[in-house]
Amino acid sequence: MSEATELTFESGYERLRTIAARLNEQEVPVSEMCDLFAEGKGLEKALTDYLGEQRERVEAIERGEGIHAFEITATCHARRT
């Protein structure tokens, strides 16, 4: 198994779009097509996994987990006469 390439979600998504555009071109050599397809499938899996993790994170936040606590105080600024 090869070493994983680190990238942001946004750069991975943009690369996947570039691959899709290239694969939709008229003449792509078969060997390049296979390489691009393999890279695209890897990106698809990584992007889907990342979105799943973020969905779980949002669901946890909705349940009140992992949120920053705030305390609201009632402060009265009465005018003195």
ChimeraX commands (.cxc) that place a marker at each C-alpha (Angstrom):
marker #1 position 0.00,0.00,0.00 radius 0.5
marker #1 position 1.36,3.43,-0.89 radius 0.5
marker #1 position 1.79,6.32,1.51 radius 0.5
marker #1 position -1.22,8.65,1.79 radius 0.5
marker #1 position -1.01,12.11,0.28 radius 0.5
marker #1 position -2.22,14.88,2.59 radius 0.5
marker #1 position -4.44,17.59,1.16 radius 0.5
marker #1 position -7.31,19.82,2.17 radius 0.5
marker #1 position -10.90,18.93,1.33 radius 0.5
marker #1 position -11.06,21.88,-1.05 radius 0.5
marker #1 position -7.90,20.97,-2.94 radius 0.5
marker #1 position -8.97,17.32,-3.12 radius 0.5
marker #1 position -12.37,18.30,-4.49 radius 0.5
marker #1 position -10.76,20.59,-7.07 radius 0.5
marker #1 position -8.38,17.82,-8.15 radius 0.5
marker #1 position -11.33,15.44,-8.52 radius 0.5
marker #1 position -13.08,18.00,-10.74 radius 0.5
marker #1 position -9.92,18.32,-12.85 radius 0.5
marker #1 position -9.73,14.53,-13.22 radius 0.5
marker #1 position -13.39,14.34,-14.24 radius 0.5
marker #1 position -12.87,17.06,-16.86 radius 0.5
marker #1 position -9.83,15.26,-18.27 radius 0.5
marker #1 position -11.67,11.94,-18.41 radius 0.5
marker #1 position -14.49,13.61,-20.35 radius 0.5
marker #1 position -12.13,14.80,-23.08 radius 0.5
marker #1 position -12.28,13.11,-26.48 radius 0.5
marker #1 position -8.90,11.45,-26.62 radius 0.5
marker #1 position -7.32,10.22,-23.42 radius 0.5
marker #1 position -4.81,7.38,-23.66 radius 0.5
marker #1 position -6.05,4.22,-21.94 radius 0.5
marker #1 position -3.10,4.08,-19.53 radius 0.5
marker #1 position -3.67,7.71,-18.45 radius 0.5
marker #1 position -7.40,7.02,-18.15 radius 0.5
marker #1 position -6.74,4.11,-15.79 radius 0.5
marker #1 position -4.29,6.15,-13.70 radius 0.5
marker #1 position -6.75,9.05,-13.45 radius 0.5
marker #1 position -9.62,6.70,-12.61 radius 0.5
marker #1 position -7.60,5.14,-9.78 radius 0.5
marker #1 position -6.63,8.56,-8.42 radius 0.5
marker #1 position -10.22,9.75,-8.68 radius 0.5
marker #1 position -11.56,6.73,-6.80 radius 0.5
marker #1 position -9.03,7.34,-4.03 radius 0.5
marker #1 position -10.03,10.99,-3.83 radius 0.5
marker #1 position -13.72,10.09,-3.83 radius 0.5
marker #1 position -13.22,7.75,-0.88 radius 0.5
marker #1 position -11.13,10.26,1.07 radius 0.5
marker #1 position -13.59,13.10,0.44 radius 0.5
marker #1 position -16.60,10.96,1.36 radius 0.5
marker #1 position -14.89,9.76,4.55 radius 0.5
marker #1 position -14.02,13.35,5.50 radius 0.5
marker #1 position -17.60,14.52,4.93 radius 0.5
marker #1 position -18.83,11.65,7.08 radius 0.5
marker #1 position -16.51,12.70,9.90 radius 0.5
marker #1 position -17.68,16.30,9.64 radius 0.5
marker #1 position -21.34,15.19,9.63 radius 0.5
marker #1 position -20.69,13.22,12.84 radius 0.5
marker #1 position -19.02,16.28,14.34 radius 0.5
marker #1 position -22.02,18.50,13.50 radius 0.5
marker #1 position -24.40,15.90,14.96 radius 0.5
marker #1 position -22.34,15.85,18.17 radius 0.5
marker #1 position -22.46,19.64,18.35 radius 0.5
marker #1 position -26.23,19.50,17.87 radius 0.5
marker #1 position -26.37,17.15,20.90 radius 0.5
marker #1 position -24.39,19.73,22.88 radius 0.5
marker #1 position -21.10,17.80,22.82 radius 0.5
marker #1 position -17.80,19.57,22.30 radius 0.5
marker #1 position -19.21,23.05,22.45 radius 0.5
marker #1 position -17.79,26.06,24.22 radius 0.5
marker #1 position -19.63,26.93,27.41 radius 0.5
marker #1 position -20.92,30.44,27.95 radius 0.5
marker #1 position -22.40,32.02,31.04 radius 0.5
marker #1 position -24.89,34.82,30.61 radius 0.5
marker #1 position -25.07,37.32,33.42 radius 0.5
marker #1 position -27.64,39.98,34.04 radius 0.5
marker #1 position -25.84,43.27,34.45 radius 0.5
marker #1 position -27.88,46.31,35.24 radius 0.5
marker #1 position -26.46,49.67,34.27 radius 0.5
marker #1 position -28.91,51.86,36.18 radius 0.5
marker #1 position -28.48,55.61,35.85 radius 0.5
marker #1 position -27.80,57.39,39.11 radius 0.5
marker #1 position -29.52,60.67,39.65 radius 0.5
marker link #1:1,2 radius 0.2
marker link #1:2,3 radius 0.2
marker link #1:3,4 radius 0.2
marker link #1:4,5 radius 0.2
marker link #1:5,6 radius 0.2
marker link #1:6,7 radius 0.2
marker link #1:7,8 radius 0.2
marker link #1:8,9 radius 0.2
marker link #1:9,10 radius 0.2
marker link #1:10,11 radius 0.2
marker link #1:11,12 radius 0.2
marker link #1:12,13 radius 0.2
marker link #1:13,14 radius 0.2
marker link #1:14,15 radius 0.2
marker link #1:15,16 radius 0.2
marker link #1:16,17 radius 0.2
marker link #1:17,18 radius 0.2
marker link #1:18,19 radius 0.2
marker link #1:19,20 radius 0.2
marker link #1:20,21 radius 0.2
marker link #1:21,22 radius 0.2
marker link #1:22,23 radius 0.2
marker link #1:23,24 radius 0.2
marker link #1:24,25 radius 0.2
marker link #1:25,26 radius 0.2
marker link #1:26,27 radius 0.2
marker link #1:27,28 radius 0.2
marker link #1:28,29 radius 0.2
marker link #1:29,30 radius 0.2
marker link #1:30,31 radius 0.2
marker link #1:31,32 radius 0.2
marker link #1:32,33 radius 0.2
marker link #1:33,34 radius 0.2
marker link #1:34,35 radius 0.2
marker link #1:35,36 radius 0.2
marker link #1:36,37 radius 0.2
marker link #1:37,38 radius 0.2
marker link #1:38,39 radius 0.2
marker link #1:39,40 radius 0.2
marker link #1:40,41 radius 0.2
marker link #1:41,42 radius 0.2
marker link #1:42,43 radius 0.2
marker link #1:43,44 radius 0.2
marker link #1:44,45 radius 0.2
marker link #1:45,46 radius 0.2
marker link #1:46,47 radius 0.2
marker link #1:47,48 radius 0.2
marker link #1:48,49 radius 0.2
marker link #1:49,50 radius 0.2
marker link #1:50,51 radius 0.2
marker link #1:51,52 radius 0.2
marker link #1:52,53 radius 0.2
marker link #1:53,54 radius 0.2
marker link #1:54,55 radius 0.2
marker link #1:55,56 radius 0.2
marker link #1:56,57 radius 0.2
marker link #1:57,58 radius 0.2
marker link #1:58,59 radius 0.2
marker link #1:59,60 radius 0.2
marker link #1:60,61 radius 0.2
marker link #1:61,62 radius 0.2
marker link #1:62,63 radius 0.2
marker link #1:63,64 radius 0.2
marker link #1:64,65 radius 0.2
marker link #1:65,66 radius 0.2
marker link #1:66,67 radius 0.2
marker link #1:67,68 radius 0.2
marker link #1:68,69 radius 0.2
marker link #1:69,70 radius 0.2
marker link #1:70,71 radius 0.2
marker link #1:71,72 radius 0.2
marker link #1:72,73 radius 0.2
marker link #1:73,74 radius 0.2
marker link #1:74,75 radius 0.2
marker link #1:75,76 radius 0.2
marker link #1:76,77 radius 0.2
marker link #1:77,78 radius 0.2
marker link #1:78,79 radius 0.2
marker link #1:79,80 radius 0.2
marker link #1:80,81 radius 0.2
view
